[in-house]
Every structure is written in C-alpha cells, then in structure tokens.
Amino acid sequence: MRAVIETGGKQYYVTEGTELYVEKLDIEAGETIELDKVLMCNGVSGRPYLDNVKVEAEVVKHGKQKKIIIFKYRAKKKYRRKQGHRQPYTKLEIKSISAK
C-alpha cells in the first residue's frame, strides 16, 4: 500500500518499509507511533484527511542534521554576521499501512 502522510507541517509519500526523517518527535527510540493524518491512500484522497486509514511507524533514532551556516553581510559597510544551526530530526521506519 502507498500513502501520503502529514507530520511536522510537511507531507511525505510512504510505503511499507520506507525510512524517513521528520521533524523531531517527543517519543523514545524503539517505540511505535500511529500516524493518523493520512491525506491519500492508494489513490483515494480525503478532505482533508482519511478517517479510516492509520499508518504505524517505529522510531529508529533521534539526531541532528548537518550544520547550516547563515552568513549575512552588507557590501562596503563592515557588517558581517555568521551563525550556525543544526536541525533536530527523528528517523521513522514505516511498519504498516492499514485501511479499515
């Protein structure tokens, strides 16, 4: 089965066995999460979500992405600002997609 889910304000196209990186979730590694914000399943879409479809995923790990450097400057004004940022993420593995 195939589905489009929404989590962390973003949409992801998933199938069973898919591993994906999402915005950080407050769930321990190794636990199972049930994602119920399913926008589409096997070509059938809902408005805004499908009521009878659930996606089960296992939390594999938490971490931080590569550092992004933000560099601001104004030419000929001696203005320079350098800032770094590492976005936290949660890695999920999709275990099952079930339609009732």
Backbone torsions as a table, in degrees:
resi	resn	phi	psi	omega
1	MET	NA	152.7	178.6
2	ARG	-123.6	147.8	-178.9
3	ALA	-151.5	157.7	171.6
4	VAL	-115.4	120.0	-178.7
5	ILE	-113.8	161.9	176.8
6	GLU	-124.4	129.0	174.9
7	THR	-154.6	138.6	179.9
8	GLY	65.6	25.7	179.4
9	GLY	79.0	6.7	-179.7
10	LYS	-124.8	157.7	179.9
11	GLN	-110.3	141.7	-177.8
12	TYR	-132.5	137.3	175.7
13	TYR	-92.9	118.9	-173.4
14	VAL	-130.9	155.1	169.0
15	THR	-131.6	172.8	179.0
16	GLU	-66.7	133.3	-178.6
17	GLY	93.6	-5.5	179.9
18	THR	-70.9	137.5	173.0
19	GLU	-108.9	131.5	-178.4
20	LEU	-142.4	156.0	179.3
21	TYR	-105.0	123.6	-178.6
22	VAL	-123.0	172.1	175.4
23	GLU	-58.8	149.5	-173.8
24	LYS	-56.5	130.9	176.7
25	LEU	-111.4	146.9	-179.7
26	ASP	-88.4	62.6	178.9
27	ILE	-134.5	138.2	-178.1
28	GLU	-68.6	152.4	177.1
29	ALA	-64.9	138.2	-179.3
30	GLY	97.0	-16.5	179.4
31	GLU	-83.3	164.4	-179.8
32	THR	-106.4	140.7	178.4
33	ILE	-123.6	144.7	177.9
34	GLU	-108.7	117.2	179.9
35	LEU	-95.9	117.8	-176.6
36	ASP	-108.9	-1.1	176.2
37	LYS	-88.5	78.0	-178.5
38	VAL	-103.3	121.4	-178.0
39	LEU	-88.1	-33.0	-177.5
40	MET	-150.9	144.1	176.1
41	CYS	-142.9	117.8	-179.4
42	ASN	51.8	42.6	176.2
43	GLY	86.2	-7.4	178.6
44	VAL	-97.2	122.3	-178.1
45	SER	-108.3	158.9	-179.9
46	GLY	-118.4	173.6	179.9
47	ARG	-129.5	103.2	-12.6
48	PRO	-82.3	-22.6	-177.8
49	TYR	-123.3	156.6	173.1
50	LEU	-82.1	133.8	-175.5
51	ASP	-80.0	-34.1	-170.0
52	ASN	-104.1	20.4	-179.2
53	VAL	-120.6	132.4	177.3
54	LYS	-127.9	144.9	177.1
55	VAL	-118.9	124.0	177.5
56	GLU	-99.8	132.6	179.8
57	ALA	-135.5	150.4	176.8
58	GLU	-107.7	136.2	177.6
59	VAL	-79.1	116.9	-178.4
60	VAL	-84.9	-50.6	-179.4
61	LYS	-163.9	168.5	173.2
62	HIS	-117.1	154.7	178.2
63	GLY	-173.3	-169.3	176.9
64	LYS	-125.6	143.2	179.4
65	GLN	-76.5	179.3	177.9
66	LYS	-64.2	153.6	-178.4
67	LYS	-70.8	136.0	174.9
68	ILE	-107.2	130.5	179.9
69	ILE	-98.4	125.7	175.3
70	ILE	-105.3	117.0	-178.0
71	PHE	-123.3	117.2	179.6
72	LYS	-111.1	141.1	175.0
73	TYR	-157.1	158.3	173.7
74	ARG	-122.4	126.6	-176.1
75	ALA	-62.0	135.0	174.8
76	LYS	63.8	18.6	-178.2
77	LYS	-119.5	2.4	-177.8
78	LYS	56.8	39.3	178.8
79	TYR	-114.6	114.5	179.3
80	ARG	-138.8	131.6	175.9
81	ARG	-136.4	127.3	179.0
82	LYS	-121.2	130.6	-178.7
83	GLN	-142.2	142.6	178.0
84	GLY	-114.5	156.3	-179.8
85	HIS	-151.0	136.5	174.3
86	ARG	-123.0	117.1	-177.1
87	GLN	-81.6	128.5	176.2
88	PRO	-74.3	149.0	-179.6
89	TYR	-140.5	166.3	171.6
90	THR	-126.2	130.7	178.3
91	LYS	-95.2	124.1	-179.4
92	LEU	-114.1	147.9	170.7
93	GLU	-119.9	123.9	-178.2
94	ILE	-75.8	120.5	-179.2
95	LYS	-92.2	-46.0	-178.0
96	SER	-154.6	151.6	174.0
97	ILE	-122.1	117.8	-175.0
98	SER	-122.0	132.1	175.0
99	ALA	-112.0	126.9	-177.4
100	LYS	-91.2	NA	NA
